[in-house]
């Protein structure tokens, strides 16, 4: 894909985040989105070589819309300033009652590439199930955290929105209490986009996501739960 054209478009969109500008530049967007679809298609094929559960994903359903949902947002800018995709079994890239991890990446206007995997802000009932699984499978969870590929690429789980105190019902003295405070079980890394080497994008993403496979596998072992009625 033409990465310089993409970042240039996103940069201009950042400065002109209005519907008239977008309509005037939609032909550019359509070309870039078609190229991005090719990237996602190739990436799914590469991921399928080590994770058979995502081998049949629909690349069109994996791509996120560029339109922002502004119904309840203070920020009324209509468009995102990045291209993004989430790849998960059965095309379920968003949190659900059954839960499950997603491979995710996006390209920013400033030329940054972010990629990773896991469950980002899962719904309350799913988060509770993950925490219970941490307690019940402490040995397996600790072994996963020590996976050399996961540690080498990502370090540790992300701590965004981490609780200050242990959740209700969790022993403050539990050896994994700092992980039990997490609201997401996700790893990601942000790196400069290799603008001069677009052919390296998919291999870089596939390799990085493969390094998160230990976390993906562990999360798939969390017992299935059903959303609690209000």
HUQUI-V657626 format. One record per helix or strand of 3 or more residues. SS is the DSSP state (H for helix, E for strand). FROM is the first residue (numbers start at 1). TO is the last residue. If there is no record, write none. Layout:
<<SS	FROM	TO> <SS	FROM	TO>>
This chain:
<<H	3	15> <H	19	24> <H	26	47> <H	52	54> <H	59	62> <E	82	87> <H	89	91> <E	102	108> <E	112	119> <H	124	136> <H	138	145> <H	148	154> <H	177	180> <E	185	192> <H	200	210> <H	213	220>>
